[in-house]
Structure formats: structure tokens, C-alpha cells
Amino acid sequence: MDRVVPGPQAAGSGKRVQDYIDEMPVWADGTPVGHAPMTRMQWRIWWLAAFGKFFEGLVVFMTAVAIPLIAVEFDMSATQHGLVGAASLAGILVGALALGGLSDTFGRKFMFVVEMIIFMVFLVLLALSPSYFWLVVFLFGVGVALGCDYPTAHLIISESIPSAARGRLVLGAFGFQALGALAGSAVGYLVLVNLPDVSAWRWMYATAIIPAALVTIGRFYITESAPWLFAHGRFEEAEREATKLLRRDPVYPHQVKLAHTPGHRRGHLPDAGWTALFNARNRRATILASVPWFLQDLGTYGIGLFTPTILAASLGHASTQAHDLTDVIANQILAAEGAALIDLLLILGIVGAVVLADRVGRIPLQAAGFIGCAAGLLIASFASGYPDPVRTVLIFAGFMLFNFMTNIGPNAQTYLLAGEVFPTHLRGKGAGLAAAFGKVGAVLTAFLFPLLLADIGTTWLLYGLATTSVLGAAVTLLFRIETAGVNLDRVHDPALDAGLDAAAGAGREAA
């Protein structure tokens, strides 16, 4: 059988980390393989990042099932109800902004491990919450860890895998959020069926503790991001970590030798402060990454967190005030069943995003997804004018279309773009800021949604969310930056590229 040999780039120097990762092998007769094969370490990084997104979907969406039980145990008011729903989302906002940017300073791997330790500690405390106050504090702490994971998980994947596969692999990991959302509804349902007691919500959160511990241990055994090390002038470490990342059998590359300009050395980075995100070079990227994410989170978390409430209010399956614990549990079992059915479309949507992101591009999918979300919300809003069974069909059809289009479009693409449109030395801060700005929308929705639902009703609330979706499509197209298949090392550092190209040209002339 023919053996695989290095591609045409292998012989030369003057390459960066992504060039080694993207390198295409060829067969001995010159036939190209057609893709850069993934190593065991690359897949390990991917799986460990994917489970971080799974935990987010699990905890946030399981809260929708748990809140009514928590309300009974702690005798919560409407305002307290909103605070519980918003606590983890507020934590995500703070974690993405305060901790996500630390990956630019301390490294991707360091924060990748730290965030899971924080998550596990607060998850244990959450299951043991002694009072309403501490419940909110612990939910916030869980959210801080999940917020840090938004930029860190994306970056540790995207800086370790081939450019041509970046879209589908990052979104494949992100898709575990949808699996987590479905699992959250399923776990809530199973716990309620087998433990019809007010304390059931504690067991819901406790189910994630052991899996979280295993993921935490696994994250100690990955490589640091070689592009991050390179950007910080730590060239020998970058070469060593890149070699570990690309270790395969047969061994290739035998040696990773990274090129750099004399002025590119440790401690001499371009402006890496927060203000750099708003300078002339990065402002467009900051707007594209942040504003559509904010607009889509208004709808995604509003519909996701309160689907059971909306179903109950619209279909009349539950009274506004349950008379006792038995009513609460019965209502939430019905709501969990309906929410699980609708959440299935999140999975189908993310599958579509994985398949199409590298083929169609991020911008077309995000814009079309926003329009589809608006259409789904409008369909659901029409239900109030019809009796059953038409009303039921319209609500389920509208919410299913919304969930499918948000995950094939803005929910997936905003996450993907935020980790691609910024230079390496700012990527953690930029992606963290975008995630935090998005979660401002999620927090506003979680806190205000119950109040608005009571004040203006389901129909006008859905009209408002449809309007924000149309606005999201407009912003996407106005500030568009397409990143499908782009080598992130080179597109964001033209000055360094010029220096490397000049050095490579001088080397060829000397030869």
C-alpha cells in the first residue's frame, strides 16, 4: 500500500502554527489526500470543549423545569422568580467579560481548567443551597464559569484545528449546548417522575457533578495553544506544544520550526487593552460580534427559558397559580414534555449549521437565520386568533421553526464569528466581550420576560422579539466580515505577514 508523505509545504521554513496544522499530506505518487488529518490530541481538545457547552445547555435549560419547585420551597415572589432565572445568565455575562479575557494573559489551557473547577465547586454548592439568597449566589457562580467557557472553549478549538474544518468543528462542539438543553429537559422530567417531591430540583443539578469532575480532570492533559504562545513571543514553547498537538503515527512533522520577525518577541505585543477593540481596525469586528449576539439572545433565551410558561399560558394546560405542590409537579411534567419536543429542533438546527457553515459561509447563514426566527415568532403570535387544534399547531410550528432557524443561523454563527474576527492577542477579550454583550440580552429577557408576559401578553411579546430578529439580520449584513476557511494567523496580522514574506523572499534569493 502507498504511504502518506508530507505535502509540498513541508520542506520549507517560514511557517506559522496554523500553516503546520493546515498542511495537506500527499500520497507517494503525488495524489493529494484532500484534508489535514486530525490527531488524537486535537480530538481530545474538541471533546473536552464540547462537554463544556453541554453543561451550559444542561444547567440553563434545566432551570426552566426546576424554577417552579424552587419557588415552592423558598416561597418566591414574581421578582425573586425573575432573579433566579437571570442569576446564571448574569454570571455568564460577568464570566465572559471578566474571566474570558484572561485567556489572553494567562493562556487558553490555564483558563480552560480554572473555569471547570469553578463550575464544579458552585454546582455542588447549588445542590446544597440552604436559602433563596445562597441559591442566587450559587447560580451566579455557575454562570461565571460557563461565561468564561464561551471564549475559551472556542479559542482552544479554533487555534488547534485545520482552517478548512474550523466552522464545522467549532459548531459541532457548540451543538452540545443543544444536546445539553434537551438533556436538561429530560433530566428534569425523569427526576420529577421518580421523585415527585419539592427537593427534586436539587437532584436535577446534582446529576452533573460527576461528569463535570471527569471533564475537569481531562482538561489537565491537553496542550497549550501554540498560536497564543507564538503571539506572546514564547517561540520555543510554541514549537514544543505544536509538536505535541500534531503527534501522529507515522510521525509528522518531525520538527516544528516557526518563523518570526526580529521585532516580534516576548513582551512586545500590539495594543492588547480593552480599548483596542474599539479602534479603527477592530471596531467593525466588535460590532459584528457583539450586537447580533445581543439581539439573538433576547429571543433564544426568552423562548428557551420560558417555553413551558408560554405553552401553559397559551394552551391552558396549567393555571397561572398552582394550588399545591401536586399541581406544580403535574404542570411541570406536561411543560417538560412539550419543551423537550420543541428543543429537538435545536439539535436539527445545529446539525444544519455544522454542515453548511464552511460551505455557505457565516454571514449568509446568520442573516437568513434571523429572518427565519422572525417568521417563526410571527407564526406563533397568530395562534391567539384561533381555537384549538389550530392554535396548538401554530404555537408548536412557530416555536419549532424559531429553534431550528436560531441554531442554524444566529445562535451558532454569532458564537463562531466572535472567535474568528479578532487578532490572536485580542481574541479572548473580543470573544469575551461579544459573549458578555449577548448575555446582557439574555439577562434582560430572563428578568423581564415574566413581567412582560403578564403585562402585555404573549402575542405582543412575540411581535417584539420578531422585530429584534429582523434588526439582527440588518446589522449582520451591514457589518459583515466573512471568515469561512480563513487562516486566522495571517488574516489578522498583515504587518507580521509582510515581515515573514520578506524574510522568506530573502531566503529564496540566498539559496
Secondary structure as UniProt FT lines:
FT   STRAND          4..5
FT   TURN            8..11
FT   HELIX           17..22
FT   STRAND          26..27
FT   TURN            28..29
FT   HELIX           40..74
FT   HELIX           78..94
FT   HELIX           95..99
FT   HELIX           100..102
FT   HELIX           103..106
FT   HELIX           108..127
FT   HELIX           132..158
FT   TURN            159..160
FT   HELIX           163..165
FT   HELIX           166..174
FT   HELIX           176..194
FT   TURN            198..199
FT   HELIX           200..206
FT   TURN            207..208
FT   HELIX           209..219
FT   TURN            220..221
FT   HELIX           226..231
FT   TURN            232..233
FT   HELIX           235..245
FT   TURN            262..263
FT   TURN            266..267
FT   HELIX           274..278
FT   TURN            280..282
FT   HELIX           283..315
FT   HELIX           325..360
FT   HELIX           362..381
FT   HELIX           382..385
FT   TURN            388..389
FT   HELIX           390..408
FT   HELIX           410..418
FT   TURN            419..420
FT   HELIX           424..426
FT   HELIX           427..455
FT   HELIX           457..478
FT   TURN            484..485
FT   HELIX           488..491
FT   HELIX           494..510
//
